[in-house]
Amino acid sequence: MSRRDPRGMRVLVTGASGTFGRAVCARLDALGARVVGLDLAPRVNDPVEVLPCDITDDHSVEVAVAEAIALLGGLDLLINNAGVGGPAPAELPPGAEVRRQLDINLLGTWRVTAACVDALVSARGRVVMLSSRMAVMQLPLAAAYGASKRALVAYADALRLEIGTHVGVTCVYPSAVRSPIHDSTAAAGLSLEGMSRYEPLDGVVDTVLRAALRRRPYRDLPTTRRGAVEFFLARHFPALTDRIVARTLAGRVRSGAFEGATLAAGVVARQGDHR
């Protein structure tokens, strides 16, 4: 199927100064699109103009989105890329870290999208949501991230039903890419190295562009063949994927991967009792 011409396309990208955002902005800019970014902390060497915006703040979003749409003269494509991760075992009460991830990954996306709806409807545009493989196949010790990304998909589904007559809505599902998003989890001793297979950043960017430029919008789009298999299994055989993840977790515990990690103490103790 032929793709839409990116030249002159008016694009807004959130999290534009981060690993994914910079790569997506640079690629679209090189293809001739007109790109403006939003980020909490724009960099001086960003490949496109990036406006400061705190997507957890209603007023900041309202002002920044209005400025971006004015600069672009409308809006054809919104790429909701902004997101954060961090340690959050499901067995522990939700604290500031959980609220932070939900506010940025889910509610921040919701705020920005809502501010863009009128412009997108007018242009019969497209929304691309950067979700995660963890939206369908949860990993342990990172409950907030998986919950926020699964809720993001639910939001996208509702949005599609409401504005899908005029605006395409696609969710993209990367697995794991090496980036600073994993740093806080690793610092807490909860690194999930060995639980995921890393994929190249360029492949994620390629998939985002496929989602953005295909004439007929995808609904859901994994970023690799392996990811497509995992997506299928998680959707249709969830008990099987639970067993695979649980077996992998047990192996990680036996290897001493979580030794000294306070947040994983419960998991380690229960795995010991289970032998």
C-alpha positions as CSV (number, residue, x, y, z in Angstrom):
1,M,0.0,0.0,0.0
2,S,1.4,3.4,-0.9
3,R,2.3,5.8,1.8
4,R,1.5,9.4,2.4
5,D,3.9,12.0,1.3
6,P,5.7,13.4,4.4
7,R,6.9,16.6,2.6
8,G,5.2,19.6,4.2
9,M,3.4,17.4,6.8
10,R,2.8,19.3,10.0
11,V,4.0,17.1,12.9
12,L,4.1,17.5,16.7
13,V,6.3,15.1,18.7
14,T,6.2,14.8,22.5
15,G,9.4,13.8,24.4
16,A,11.2,15.3,21.5
17,S,14.6,15.7,23.2
18,G,14.8,12.1,24.4
19,T,16.3,9.1,22.7
20,F,13.2,8.1,20.7
21,G,12.0,11.6,20.2
22,R,15.2,13.0,18.7
23,A,15.5,10.1,16.3
24,V,11.9,10.4,15.1
25,C,12.2,14.2,14.7
26,A,15.4,14.0,12.8
27,R,14.0,11.3,10.4
28,L,10.8,13.2,9.7
29,D,12.7,16.5,9.3
30,A,15.0,14.8,6.7
31,L,12.0,13.6,4.8
32,G,10.7,17.1,4.5
33,A,8.1,17.2,7.2
34,R,7.6,20.4,9.3
35,V,8.3,19.2,12.8
36,V,7.9,20.9,16.2
37,G,8.7,19.1,19.5
38,L,7.6,19.3,23.1
39,D,9.9,18.4,26.0
40,L,10.3,19.2,29.6
41,A,13.9,20.0,29.0
42,P,14.7,20.9,25.4
43,R,18.4,20.6,24.3
44,V,20.4,23.3,22.5
45,N,21.2,20.7,19.8
46,D,17.8,19.3,19.1
47,P,17.3,18.5,15.4
48,V,14.0,20.5,15.3
49,E,12.5,23.4,17.3
50,V,11.4,22.0,20.7
51,L,9.1,24.0,23.0
52,P,9.4,23.6,26.7
53,C,6.3,21.8,28.1
54,D,5.5,19.9,31.3
55,I,2.9,17.4,30.1
56,T,1.8,16.8,33.7
57,D,0.6,20.4,33.9
58,D,-2.7,21.4,32.2
59,H,-1.8,25.0,31.6
60,S,1.7,24.2,30.3
61,V,0.2,21.8,27.8
62,E,-2.5,24.2,26.7
63,V,0.0,27.0,26.0
64,A,2.7,24.8,24.4
65,V,0.3,23.0,22.1
66,A,-1.4,26.2,21.0
67,E,2.1,27.7,20.2
68,A,3.1,24.6,18.3
69,I,0.0,24.5,16.2
70,A,0.3,28.2,15.4
71,L,4.0,27.7,14.3
72,L,3.0,24.8,12.1
73,G,-0.2,26.4,10.8
74,G,-2.3,23.3,11.7
75,L,-1.6,19.7,12.6
76,D,-1.5,16.6,10.5
77,L,0.3,14.2,12.8
78,L,0.7,13.9,16.6
79,I,3.3,11.4,17.8
80,N,2.9,10.8,21.5
81,N,6.3,9.6,22.4
82,A,7.0,11.0,25.9
83,G,7.3,8.4,28.6
84,V,9.2,7.3,31.7
85,G,9.9,4.1,33.4
86,G,11.1,3.1,36.9
87,P,11.0,0.5,39.6
88,A,7.5,-0.3,40.9
89,P,6.7,-3.7,42.3
90,A,3.0,-4.5,42.2
91,E,3.0,-5.9,45.8
92,L,4.0,-2.6,47.3
93,P,1.7,0.4,47.8
94,P,1.7,3.0,45.0
95,G,3.9,6.0,45.9
96,A,5.3,9.0,44.1
97,E,7.1,6.9,41.5
98,V,3.9,5.1,40.5
99,R,2.0,8.4,40.3
100,R,4.8,10.0,38.2
101,Q,4.7,7.2,35.6
102,L,0.9,7.3,35.4
103,D,0.8,11.0,35.1
104,I,3.4,11.2,32.3
105,N,2.7,8.0,30.4
106,L,-1.1,8.1,30.5
107,L,-2.5,11.4,31.6
108,G,0.3,13.4,29.9
109,T,-0.5,11.7,26.6
110,W,-4.2,12.3,27.3
111,R,-3.7,16.0,28.0
112,V,-1.6,16.6,24.8
113,T,-4.0,14.6,22.6
114,A,-7.1,16.4,23.9
115,A,-5.4,19.8,23.2
116,C,-4.7,18.6,19.6
117,V,-8.0,17.0,18.7
118,D,-9.7,20.0,17.0
119,A,-6.6,20.6,14.8
120,L,-6.3,16.9,14.0
121,V,-10.0,16.6,13.1
122,S,-9.8,19.6,10.9
123,A,-6.8,18.2,9.0
124,R,-8.1,14.6,9.0
125,G,-4.8,13.7,10.6
126,R,-3.2,10.9,12.5
127,V,-2.2,10.0,16.1
128,V,0.6,7.6,16.8
129,M,1.0,6.4,20.4
130,L,4.3,4.9,21.6
131,S,3.0,2.1,23.8
132,S,5.1,-0.9,24.8
133,R,5.2,-4.7,24.6
134,M,4.5,-4.5,28.3
135,A,1.0,-3.2,27.5
136,V,0.2,-6.8,26.6
137,M,2.9,-8.8,28.3
138,Q,3.7,-7.5,31.8
139,L,7.1,-7.9,33.3
140,P,7.6,-8.2,37.1
141,L,8.9,-5.3,39.3
142,A,7.7,-2.7,36.8
143,A,4.0,-2.7,37.4
144,A,3.5,1.1,37.0
145,Y,5.0,1.2,33.5
146,G,3.0,-1.8,32.3
147,A,-0.2,-0.5,33.8
148,S,0.3,3.0,32.3
149,K,1.0,1.5,28.9
150,R,-2.0,-0.8,29.0
151,A,-4.2,2.1,30.1
152,L,-2.7,4.1,27.2
153,V,-3.9,1.5,24.8
154,A,-7.4,1.6,26.3
155,Y,-7.3,5.4,25.9
156,A,-6.3,5.0,22.3
157,D,-9.1,2.6,21.7
158,A,-11.7,5.0,23.1
159,L,-10.2,7.9,21.1
160,R,-10.4,5.8,17.9
161,L,-14.1,5.1,18.5
162,E,-14.8,8.8,19.1
163,I,-12.7,10.5,16.4
164,G,-11.8,7.6,14.1
165,T,-14.2,8.9,11.4
166,H,-11.7,11.7,10.9
167,V,-8.4,10.8,12.6
168,G,-6.4,7.6,12.4
169,V,-5.1,6.2,15.8
170,T,-2.3,3.7,15.9
171,C,-0.5,2.1,18.9
172,V,3.2,1.1,18.3
173,Y,4.6,-1.6,20.6
174,P,8.4,-1.5,21.0
175,S,10.0,-4.3,23.2
176,A,13.2,-2.9,24.7
177,V,15.7,-0.4,23.4
178,R,18.8,0.7,25.3
179,S,18.1,4.2,26.6
180,P,18.1,6.2,29.8
181,I,14.5,5.1,30.5
182,H,16.0,2.0,32.2
183,D,18.5,3.8,34.4
184,S,16.3,4.3,37.5
185,T,15.2,0.6,37.5
186,A,18.8,-0.5,37.2
187,A,19.9,1.9,40.0
188,A,17.3,0.2,42.3
189,G,18.9,-3.2,41.6
190,L,15.9,-4.3,39.5
191,S,17.5,-4.5,36.1
192,L,15.5,-6.7,33.8
193,E,18.5,-7.6,31.7
194,G,17.8,-11.1,30.6
195,M,14.0,-10.7,30.7
196,S,13.9,-8.8,27.4
197,R,15.8,-8.9,24.1
198,Y,16.9,-5.5,23.0
199,E,16.1,-4.2,19.6
200,P,17.7,-1.4,17.6
201,L,16.4,2.2,17.8
202,D,16.3,2.5,14.1
203,G,13.8,-0.3,13.9
204,V,11.5,1.5,16.3
205,V,11.8,4.7,14.3
206,D,11.0,2.8,11.1
207,T,7.9,1.4,12.6
208,V,6.7,4.8,13.9
209,L,7.1,6.1,10.3
210,R,5.2,3.2,8.9
211,A,2.4,4.0,11.4
212,A,2.5,7.7,10.5
213,L,2.7,7.5,6.7
214,R,0.6,4.5,5.7
215,R,-2.5,5.7,3.9
216,R,-4.8,3.4,5.8
217,P,-3.9,3.6,9.5
218,Y,-2.8,0.5,11.4
219,R,-4.6,-0.2,14.7
220,D,-1.7,-2.0,16.4
221,L,1.9,-2.3,15.2
222,P,4.7,-4.3,16.9
223,T,8.2,-3.2,15.9
224,T,9.8,-6.6,15.2
225,R,8.8,-10.1,14.0
226,R,9.6,-11.4,17.5
227,G,7.5,-8.6,19.0
228,A,4.6,-9.6,16.7
229,V,4.8,-13.2,17.9
230,E,4.9,-12.0,21.6
231,F,2.0,-9.7,20.9
232,F,0.0,-12.5,19.4
233,L,0.8,-14.9,22.2
234,A,0.1,-12.4,24.9
235,R,-3.3,-11.5,23.4
236,H,-4.5,-15.1,22.6
237,F,-2.5,-17.3,25.1
238,P,-1.9,-15.2,28.2
239,A,-1.4,-18.1,30.5
240,L,1.4,-19.4,28.3
241,T,3.2,-16.0,28.3
242,D,2.7,-15.8,32.1
243,R,4.5,-19.2,32.5
244,I,7.4,-18.1,30.2
245,V,7.9,-14.8,32.1
246,A,7.6,-16.5,35.5
247,R,10.2,-19.2,34.5
248,T,12.5,-16.4,33.3
249,L,12.1,-14.5,36.5
250,A,12.8,-17.6,38.6
251,G,16.1,-18.0,36.7
252,R,17.0,-14.4,37.3
253,V,16.5,-14.8,41.0
254,R,18.5,-18.0,41.1
255,S,21.4,-16.2,39.4
256,G,21.5,-13.6,42.1
257,A,20.4,-10.8,39.8
258,F,18.3,-9.1,42.6
259,E,20.7,-9.7,45.5
260,G,20.6,-6.7,47.8
261,A,17.6,-5.1,46.0
262,T,15.2,-4.0,48.7
263,L,12.3,-3.7,46.4
264,A,12.7,-7.2,45.1
265,A,13.1,-8.8,48.6
266,G,9.6,-10.2,48.6
267,V,10.0,-11.8,45.1
268,V,13.4,-13.3,46.2
269,A,12.0,-14.8,49.4
270,R,9.0,-16.3,47.7
271,Q,11.1,-17.8,45.0
272,G,13.2,-19.4,47.7
273,D,10.2,-20.9,49.4
274,H,8.8,-22.2,46.1
275,R,11.8,-24.4,45.4
